[in-house]
Every structure is written in structure tokens, then in C-alpha cells.
Amino acid sequence: MWNVLIVEDDAAISNLIAGTLRREGYRCTCAPDGRAGADRFEEGGFDLMLLDLMLPEISGYDLLEYIRPSGTPVIIISAMGQVTDRIRGLKMGADDYLVKPFQIGELLARVESVLRRAHRGGTQIYTVGDVTLNLDSRTVEKGGQPVELTTKEFDLLAVLMEYRNVALSRSMLYETVWQEEYTGETRTLDNHIQRLRKKLDWNDTIQTVFRVGYRLRAPQEGGV
């Protein structure tokens, strides 16, 4: 059973996250501020920290810097959604960054993905159907044959495969892949999605989610 430390000063959000994770079999400990988060962390035994940035006592950034030497994976969950905030958090050592408000399904997918990466080691490979993506060699194969993708097409596909079966917003996809603030212009992202569908013959696999974005449909038993 995975042990998760949730450092969040909003009790409603903290309870929502903890309740959701507990129903999925996680053991959760909650801390209402940065100092309490540091104290709970010192008790040891945590596999993952979910960290707000705007915290009383000790800021999320300071707490992130404090625990970074331990190697414990961290997902930042914050209302600070500017690209500069995300880049700063990721450069400081966070493993992922989720912007409030968030979808429960996306939260669970990110938790599972970060824990998978942190405890797997070795080559990172995603497989959905007959398509295999290798993050280390940055190669994609379909039915054993190489598929030529541009840099952005590859990065977009990697995000879709990592968070398969989760409805991902256009803003999340765009800002993750292009590292720019999403302004509502959809043509660039939509064109890349269309090219991926064509190159992989995935017209039905990469689904459009009305008023949200896209979802990569994959069998639940599919692994990484």
C-alpha cells in the first residue's frame, strides 16, 4: 500500500483528495500547513507528497526544497497555473504539476504515473495496442515498424499515452507540450492531434472530449 502525504491548507480540498485516494487503496496523511508538512514528512515512510504552494508557516516552494534531497516524488497541486509557476516547480524538483481546479480522474492518473516512474527505473516504455513509445530513445513503433513523428508530435503522444483513459484539457496538453501559456487558440494542438490520428491510424483511439480536450482510449489492462 502506497503512503501519501497531502500538504494542503484548504480542508475541503485536502479531504477530497484523501477520500479519493483512500477509496483507491492508498494510505493518506494530511498536513494543514508547511510546518506540519515538514513534521509529518520527518516521521518517514512516505512514497509520495501532494503539495500545495501557497501554504501558511512554510511555503510550498520552501518545503519542496527541504525534502528534495530525500528523493521522495512530489506532485504540486496549486491554483498558481501560469507556465512560469509550473516551470519553477518542475525545475526545483517536482515530478508533476496539477492546476486547481482539477478532475479527480486526472489526479489519480498523475499519482499512478509518478509512482510508476519513481519505483520502476530503467527504460520508460508505453504500449497501447500495437503502438510502442520509448521515452529514452524517443522512438515510436506501430506493429513493429518505425513511425516518424516531429518533436511536438512525439511529446504530445507521450502525454496522451502516459495519461491514457483520462480526459485531458486542451490547456493542460498545450502547456505541457509547448511550455507556453494557453490562450484559447486551438488550431496548433488540434492539427497535431489530427496528424497523430493519421500516422497511427488512431481515429477512434484518440477521442475528442466535448468542451474539454482529448482522451486516448486504451484497454484498462494495458501496461507500461
Contacts in CASP RR format, 6 or more apart in sequence:
PFRMAT RR
TARGET T0000
AUTHOR 0000-0000-0000
METHOD contacts of the structure
MODEL  1
MWNVLIVEDDAAISNLIAGTLRREGYRCTCAPDGRAGADRFEEGGFDLML
LDLMLPEISGYDLLEYIRPSGTPVIIISAMGQVTDRIRGLKMGADDYLVK
PFQIGELLARVESVLRRAHRGGTQIYTVGDVTLNLDSRTVEKGGQPVELT
TKEFDLLAVLMEYRNVALSRSMLYETVWQEEYTGETRTLDNHIQRLRKKL
DWNDTIQTVFRVGYRLRAPQEGGV
1 25 0 8 1.000
1 26 0 8 1.000
1 27 0 8 1.000
2 25 0 8 1.000
2 26 0 8 1.000
2 27 0 8 1.000
2 47 0 8 1.000
2 48 0 8 1.000
2 115 0 8 1.000
3 26 0 8 1.000
3 27 0 8 1.000
3 28 0 8 1.000
3 29 0 8 1.000
3 45 0 8 1.000
3 46 0 8 1.000
3 47 0 8 1.000
3 48 0 8 1.000
4 21 0 8 1.000
4 26 0 8 1.000
4 27 0 8 1.000
4 28 0 8 1.000
4 29 0 8 1.000
4 46 0 8 1.000
4 47 0 8 1.000
4 48 0 8 1.000
4 49 0 8 1.000
4 50 0 8 1.000
4 111 0 8 1.000
5 28 0 8 1.000
5 29 0 8 1.000
5 31 0 8 1.000
5 37 0 8 1.000
5 40 0 8 1.000
5 41 0 8 1.000
5 46 0 8 1.000
5 48 0 8 1.000
5 49 0 8 1.000
5 50 0 8 1.000
6 14 0 8 1.000
6 17 0 8 1.000
6 18 0 8 1.000
6 28 0 8 1.000
6 29 0 8 1.000
6 30 0 8 1.000
6 31 0 8 1.000
6 49 0 8 1.000
6 50 0 8 1.000
7 30 0 8 1.000
7 31 0 8 1.000
7 33 0 8 1.000
7 34 0 8 1.000
7 36 0 8 1.000
7 37 0 8 1.000
7 40 0 8 1.000
7 49 0 8 1.000
7 50 0 8 1.000
7 51 0 8 1.000
7 52 0 8 1.000
7 55 0 8 1.000
7 60 0 8 1.000
7 63 0 8 1.000
8 14 0 8 1.000
8 17 0 8 1.000
8 30 0 8 1.000
8 31 0 8 1.000
8 32 0 8 1.000
8 50 0 8 1.000
8 52 0 8 1.000
8 55 0 8 1.000
8 77 0 8 1.000
9 32 0 8 1.000
9 33 0 8 1.000
9 52 0 8 1.000
9 54 0 8 1.000
9 55 0 8 1.000
9 56 0 8 1.000
10 52 0 8 1.000
11 32 0 8 1.000
13 52 0 8 1.000
13 77 0 8 1.000
13 100 0 8 1.000
14 30 0 8 1.000
14 32 0 8 1.000
15 30 0 8 1.000
16 104 0 8 1.000
17 28 0 8 1.000
17 50 0 8 1.000
17 77 0 8 1.000
17 107 0 8 1.000
18 28 0 8 1.000
18 30 0 8 1.000
19 28 0 8 1.000
20 104 0 8 1.000
20 107 0 8 1.000
20 108 0 8 1.000
21 28 0 8 1.000
21 108 0 8 1.000
21 111 0 8 1.000
22 28 0 8 1.000
24 108 0 8 1.000
26 111 0 8 1.000
29 40 0 8 1.000
29 46 0 8 1.000
31 37 0 8 1.000
31 39 0 8 1.000
31 40 0 8 1.000
32 56 0 8 1.000
33 55 0 8 1.000
33 56 0 8 1.000
33 57 0 8 1.000
33 58 0 8 1.000
34 55 0 8 1.000
34 56 0 8 1.000
34 57 0 8 1.000
34 58 0 8 1.000
34 59 0 8 1.000
34 60 0 8 1.000
34 62 0 8 1.000
34 63 0 8 1.000
35 56 0 8 1.000
35 57 0 8 1.000
35 58 0 8 1.000
36 57 0 8 1.000
37 58 0 8 1.000
37 63 0 8 1.000
38 58 0 8 1.000
38 63 0 8 1.000
38 66 0 8 1.000
38 67 0 8 1.000
40 46 0 8 1.000
41 49 0 8 1.000
41 67 0 8 1.000
41 70 0 8 1.000
41 72 0 8 1.000
46 72 0 8 1.000
47 72 0 8 1.000
47 73 0 8 1.000
47 115 0 8 1.000
47 118 0 8 1.000
47 119 0 8 1.000
48 72 0 8 1.000
48 73 0 8 1.000
48 74 0 8 1.000
48 75 0 8 1.000
48 111 0 8 1.000
48 114 0 8 1.000
48 115 0 8 1.000
48 118 0 8 1.000
49 67 0 8 1.000
49 72 0 8 1.000
49 73 0 8 1.000
49 74 0 8 1.000
49 75 0 8 1.000
50 74 0 8 1.000
50 75 0 8 1.000
50 77 0 8 1.000
50 111 0 8 1.000
51 60 0 8 1.000
51 63 0 8 1.000
51 64 0 8 1.000
51 74 0 8 1.000
51 75 0 8 1.000
51 76 0 8 1.000
51 77 0 8 1.000
51 94 0 8 1.000
52 60 0 8 1.000
52 76 0 8 1.000
52 77 0 8 1.000
52 78 0 8 1.000
53 59 0 8 1.000
53 60 0 8 1.000
53 61 0 8 1.000
53 76 0 8 1.000
53 78 0 8 1.000
53 80 0 8 1.000
53 85 0 8 1.000
54 60 0 8 1.000
54 78 0 8 1.000
54 79 0 8 1.000
54 80 0 8 1.000
55 63 0 8 1.000
58 66 0 8 1.000
60 76 0 8 1.000
61 88 0 8 1.000
61 89 0 8 1.000
61 92 0 8 1.000
64 74 0 8 1.000
64 76 0 8 1.000
64 89 0 8 1.000
64 92 0 8 1.000
64 93 0 8 1.000
64 94 0 8 1.000
65 92 0 8 1.000
67 74 0 8 1.000
68 92 0 8 1.000
68 93 0 8 1.000
73 95 0 8 1.000
73 114 0 8 1.000
73 115 0 8 1.000
73 117 0 8 1.000
73 118 0 8 1.000
74 93 0 8 1.000
74 94 0 8 1.000
74 95 0 8 1.000
75 94 0 8 1.000
75 95 0 8 1.000
75 96 0 8 1.000
75 97 0 8 1.000
75 98 0 8 1.000
75 110 0 8 1.000
75 111 0 8 1.000
75 114 0 8 1.000
76 89 0 8 1.000
76 94 0 8 1.000
76 96 0 8 1.000
76 97 0 8 1.000
76 98 0 8 1.000
77 98 0 8 1.000
77 100 0 8 1.000
77 102 0 8 1.000
77 107 0 8 1.000
78 85 0 8 1.000
78 97 0 8 1.000
78 98 0 8 1.000
78 99 0 8 1.000
78 100 0 8 1.000
79 99 0 8 1.000
79 100 0 8 1.000
80 99 0 8 1.000
81 99 0 8 1.000
82 181 0 8 1.000
83 175 0 8 1.000
83 179 0 8 1.000
83 180 0 8 1.000
83 181 0 8 1.000
85 97 0 8 1.000
86 97 0 8 1.000
86 99 0 8 1.000
86 175 0 8 1.000
87 179 0 8 1.000
89 97 0 8 1.000
90 97 0 8 1.000
95 114 0 8 1.000
95 117 0 8 1.000
95 118 0 8 1.000
96 110 0 8 1.000
96 113 0 8 1.000
96 114 0 8 1.000
98 106 0 8 1.000
98 107 0 8 1.000
98 110 0 8 1.000
99 172 0 8 1.000
103 166 0 8 1.000
103 167 0 8 1.000
105 166 0 8 1.000
105 167 0 8 1.000
106 163 0 8 1.000
106 166 0 8 1.000
106 167 0 8 1.000
106 168 0 8 1.000
106 172 0 8 1.000
109 163 0 8 1.000
109 165 0 8 1.000
109 166 0 8 1.000
110 163 0 8 1.000
113 162 0 8 1.000
113 163 0 8 1.000
116 224 0 8 1.000
117 124 0 8 1.000
120 224 0 8 1.000
123 134 0 8 1.000
123 135 0 8 1.000
123 136 0 8 1.000
124 134 0 8 1.000
124 135 0 8 1.000
124 136 0 8 1.000
124 224 0 8 1.000
125 132 0 8 1.000
125 133 0 8 1.000
125 134 0 8 1.000
125 135 0 8 1.000
125 224 0 8 1.000
126 132 0 8 1.000
126 133 0 8 1.000
126 135 0 8 1.000
126 158 0 8 1.000
126 161 0 8 1.000
126 162 0 8 1.000
126 223 0 8 1.000
126 224 0 8 1.000
127 133 0 8 1.000
127 222 0 8 1.000
127 223 0 8 1.000
127 224 0 8 1.000
128 161 0 8 1.000
128 164 0 8 1.000
128 205 0 8 1.000
128 216 0 8 1.000
128 218 0 8 1.000
128 222 0 8 1.000
129 218 0 8 1.000
129 219 0 8 1.000
129 222 0 8 1.000
130 142 0 8 1.000
130 143 0 8 1.000
130 144 0 8 1.000
131 140 0 8 1.000
131 141 0 8 1.000
131 142 0 8 1.000
131 143 0 8 1.000
131 147 0 8 1.000
131 161 0 8 1.000
131 200 0 8 1.000
131 202 0 8 1.000
132 140 0 8 1.000
132 141 0 8 1.000
132 142 0 8 1.000
132 144 0 8 1.000
133 139 0 8 1.000
133 140 0 8 1.000
133 154 0 8 1.000
133 157 0 8 1.000
133 158 0 8 1.000
133 161 0 8 1.000
134 140 0 8 1.000
135 158 0 8 1.000
138 154 0 8 1.000
139 146 0 8 1.000
140 146 0 8 1.000
140 147 0 8 1.000
140 149 0 8 1.000
140 154 0 8 1.000
140 157 0 8 1.000
141 147 0 8 1.000
142 200 0 8 1.000
142 201 0 8 1.000
147 199 0 8 1.000
147 200 0 8 1.000
148 199 0 8 1.000
149 157 0 8 1.000
149 196 0 8 1.000
149 199 0 8 1.000
152 177 0 8 1.000
152 178 0 8 1.000
152 192 0 8 1.000
153 192 0 8 1.000
153 195 0 8 1.000
153 196 0 8 1.000
153 199 0 8 1.000
155 176 0 8 1.000
155 177 0 8 1.000
156 173 0 8 1.000
156 177 0 8 1.000
156 189 0 8 1.000
156 192 0 8 1.000
156 193 0 8 1.000
156 196 0 8 1.000
157 196 0 8 1.000
157 200 0 8 1.000
159 168 0 8 1.000
159 173 0 8 1.000
159 176 0 8 1.000
159 177 0 8 1.000
160 168 0 8 1.000
160 173 0 8 1.000
160 196 0 8 1.000
160 206 0 8 1.000
160 214 0 8 1.000
160 216 0 8 1.000
161 216 0 8 1.000
161 218 0 8 1.000
162 224 0 8 1.000
163 216 0 8 1.000
164 216 0 8 1.000
164 217 0 8 1.000
164 218 0 8 1.000
165 215 0 8 1.000
165 216 0 8 1.000
165 217 0 8 1.000
165 218 0 8 1.000
165 220 0 8 1.000
166 215 0 8 1.000
167 209 0 8 1.000
167 212 0 8 1.000
167 213 0 8 1.000
167 214 0 8 1.000
167 215 0 8 1.000
168 212 0 8 1.000
168 213 0 8 1.000
168 214 0 8 1.000
168 215 0 8 1.000
169 212 0 8 1.000
169 213 0 8 1.000
170 182 0 8 1.000
170 184 0 8 1.000
170 186 0 8 1.000
170 189 0 8 1.000
170 212 0 8 1.000
170 213 0 8 1.000
170 214 0 8 1.000
171 182 0 8 1.000
171 184 0 8 1.000
173 189 0 8 1.000
173 213 0 8 1.000
173 214 0 8 1.000
174 180 0 8 1.000
174 182 0 8 1.000
174 188 0 8 1.000
174 189 0 8 1.000
175 181 0 8 1.000
175 182 0 8 1.000
177 189 0 8 1.000
178 188 0 8 1.000
193 206 0 8 1.000
193 214 0 8 1.000
196 202 0 8 1.000
196 206 0 8 1.000
197 203 0 8 1.000
197 205 0 8 1.000
197 206 0 8 1.000
204 217 0 8 1.000
205 216 0 8 1.000
205 217 0 8 1.000
205 218 0 8 1.000
206 214 0 8 1.000
206 215 0 8 1.000
206 216 0 8 1.000
206 217 0 8 1.000
207 214 0 8 1.000
207 215 0 8 1.000
207 216 0 8 1.000
207 217 0 8 1.000
208 214 0 8 1.000
209 215 0 8 1.000
END
